[in-house]
Amino acid sequence: MTCTHGAHLKVVTPSADGCEECLKIGSGWVHLRLCRECGHVGCCDDSPNTHATKHFKATGHPIMETYDRRTAGAGAMSTK
């Protein structure tokens, strides 16, 4: 069986410096996740609003990575 998720893996620009939705509603988050298909930044499942998972359920984008806005661009996986 071959994994087909690699087709979704792209170099992306983060959509925000924090969880997009939490910033809009004034909520906090624990950790951030970056969608590797579109660049959406959402909060993790340990955060009260779980916006990264909600983004996956709404879009079907299968690959997320940990995102730390302080070190973004330091690795090969995300760019700022």
HELIX and SHEET records of a PDB file:
HELIX    1   1 HIS A    5  HIS A    8  5                                   4    
HELIX    2   2 GLU A   20  ILE A   25  1                                   6    
HELIX    3   3 HIS A   51  THR A   59  1                                   9    
SHEET    1   A 3 VAL A  41  CYS A  43  0                                        
SHEET    2   A 3 LEU A  32  CYS A  35 -1                                        
SHEET    3   A 3 MET A  64  TYR A  67 -1                                        
END                                                                             
